[in-house]
Amino acid sequence: MKRVIGLMTIIAGVGLLLSSCSKKCSVPEGTTTGTMIVENAIVYPESGLAYGNMGGDWHIRPGHDYETKFEISLDGGKTRKKFEWVSGQYHILGNPKQAHCEVSFDKDVSLDAFANTVTYTVGVNDCESCEAVYTHENWILVDAVPAGMLVVYK
């Protein structure tokens, strides 16, 4: 009887393992381009930050309801601290995208003075290696967006 239970446990384990396997693929490393993005900066949102409650306003600047909800690292993640706003220095932009488990993002921020816009584009390199889909906020630190400019998300 113990052998039968042991064998059934092994068969169930193998079946579970095989059913959880998914296609294998290679996700390219994400890229970050654009002169406005602050190099080596990592933005850490406060735990439980509900981006869905932001009403589509992912341009965090002084006076924004969520301005106190972030920590920043300016050295690639070695250290981090509560973000302190210095007028006219930096802003935070988010651009939520849905993707699977294995994913990378190509991020670009461009300023078009003629059109009076700053465009934050996020390309998704998604392996679709699992069934679960997650929302990735894609927070970045950028040079302050000039007053009166419209931020466009693609």
C-alpha positions as CSV (number, residue, x, y, z in Angstrom):
1,M,0.0,0.0,0.0
2,K,2.8,2.4,0.9
3,R,4.4,1.6,-2.5
4,V,1.2,2.4,-4.3
5,I,0.8,5.8,-2.5
6,G,4.5,6.6,-3.1
7,L,4.2,5.7,-6.8
8,M,1.0,7.8,-7.1
9,T,2.7,10.7,-5.4
10,I,5.7,10.5,-7.9
11,I,3.3,10.2,-10.9
12,A,1.3,13.2,-9.7
13,G,4.5,15.2,-9.1
14,V,5.8,14.5,-12.6
15,G,2.4,15.3,-14.1
16,L,2.3,18.6,-12.2
17,L,5.9,19.4,-13.3
18,L,5.2,18.6,-16.9
19,S,1.9,20.6,-16.9
20,S,3.6,23.6,-15.5
21,C,6.3,23.6,-18.1
22,S,5.9,26.2,-20.8
23,K,7.6,27.1,-24.0
24,K,11.2,28.1,-23.6
25,C,12.3,31.3,-25.2
26,S,15.0,34.0,-24.8
27,V,14.0,37.5,-23.9
28,P,16.4,40.2,-25.0
29,E,17.7,42.6,-22.5
30,G,15.6,45.7,-22.3
31,T,16.9,49.0,-23.5
32,T,16.6,52.6,-22.2
33,T,17.0,55.5,-24.6
34,G,16.3,59.2,-24.7
35,T,18.2,62.1,-23.2
36,M,15.6,62.8,-20.6
37,I,16.0,59.5,-18.7
38,V,18.3,59.7,-15.7
39,E,21.1,57.1,-16.0
40,N,21.5,54.5,-13.3
41,A,18.3,55.6,-11.6
42,I,15.8,53.1,-10.2
43,V,12.4,54.1,-9.0
44,Y,10.8,52.1,-6.2
45,P,7.1,52.7,-5.6
46,E,5.7,52.3,-2.1
47,S,4.4,48.9,-1.4
48,G,0.7,48.6,-2.2
49,L,0.7,51.7,-4.5
50,A,-2.5,51.3,-6.5
51,Y,-1.6,52.7,-10.0
52,G,-5.1,51.9,-11.1
53,N,-6.4,54.7,-8.8
54,M,-4.2,57.2,-10.4
55,G,-6.7,58.0,-13.2
56,G,-4.1,57.6,-15.9
57,D,-1.9,60.4,-14.5
58,W,1.5,58.6,-14.3
59,H,3.5,61.9,-14.4
60,I,4.6,62.3,-10.8
61,R,5.8,65.8,-10.0
62,P,5.6,68.2,-7.0
63,G,2.0,68.6,-6.0
64,H,0.9,65.2,-7.4
65,D,-1.2,63.1,-4.9
66,Y,1.5,60.3,-5.0
67,E,4.6,62.5,-4.8
68,T,5.6,61.0,-1.4
69,K,5.1,57.4,-2.4
70,F,8.5,56.7,-4.0
71,E,12.1,55.8,-3.1
72,I,14.9,56.4,-5.6
73,S,18.3,54.9,-6.2
74,L,20.7,57.0,-8.3
75,D,23.5,54.4,-8.3
76,G,21.8,51.4,-10.0
77,G,20.2,50.0,-6.8
78,K,23.2,50.0,-4.4
79,T,21.5,52.5,-2.2
80,R,18.0,53.9,-2.0
81,K,16.2,56.7,-0.1
82,K,12.9,58.5,0.1
83,F,12.6,60.7,-3.0
84,E,13.2,64.4,-2.1
85,W,11.7,66.8,-4.6
86,V,14.0,69.5,-5.8
87,S,12.0,72.0,-7.9
88,G,12.8,71.7,-11.6
89,Q,15.2,68.8,-11.2
90,Y,13.4,65.4,-11.8
91,H,10.0,64.0,-12.4
92,I,8.8,60.3,-12.3
93,L,7.0,58.8,-15.2
94,G,5.1,55.5,-15.3
95,N,3.7,53.6,-18.3
96,P,1.9,50.4,-17.2
97,K,2.0,47.5,-19.5
98,Q,0.5,44.0,-19.2
99,A,3.0,41.1,-19.8
100,H,3.8,37.5,-18.8
101,C,6.5,36.1,-16.5
102,E,9.6,36.5,-18.7
103,V,9.6,40.0,-20.2
104,S,11.9,42.9,-20.9
105,F,11.0,46.4,-21.8
106,D,12.4,48.9,-24.3
107,K,11.9,52.4,-22.8
108,D,12.3,55.7,-24.6
109,V,11.5,59.2,-23.6
110,S,11.6,62.0,-26.2
111,L,10.9,65.7,-26.1
112,D,9.3,67.4,-29.1
113,A,9.5,71.1,-28.4
114,F,7.7,71.9,-31.7
115,A,4.7,69.7,-30.7
116,N,5.0,70.7,-27.0
117,T,5.1,67.0,-26.0
118,V,7.2,64.5,-24.1
119,T,6.5,61.0,-25.3
120,Y,7.2,58.0,-23.1
121,T,7.2,54.8,-25.2
122,V,7.5,51.3,-23.8
123,G,8.0,48.3,-26.1
124,V,7.3,44.9,-24.6
125,N,9.5,41.9,-25.3
126,D,7.2,39.2,-23.9
127,C,8.1,35.5,-23.9
128,E,4.6,34.4,-22.9
129,S,6.3,31.7,-20.8
130,C,3.5,31.4,-18.4
131,E,-0.3,31.9,-18.3
132,A,-0.2,34.5,-15.6
133,V,-0.3,38.1,-16.8
134,Y,1.1,40.9,-14.6
135,T,1.0,44.7,-14.8
136,H,4.5,46.3,-14.9
137,E,4.4,50.0,-14.1
138,N,7.7,50.9,-15.8
139,W,8.5,53.8,-13.4
140,I,11.5,55.9,-14.5
141,L,13.2,59.0,-13.3
142,V,13.5,61.8,-15.9
143,D,14.7,65.3,-16.1
144,A,11.8,67.6,-15.1
145,V,9.2,67.9,-17.9
146,P,9.0,71.6,-18.8
147,A,5.8,73.3,-17.6
148,G,3.0,73.3,-20.1
149,M,4.2,70.2,-22.0
150,L,1.8,67.3,-22.5
151,V,3.1,63.8,-21.6
152,V,2.1,61.2,-24.1
153,Y,2.2,57.5,-23.4
154,K,2.7,54.8,-26.1
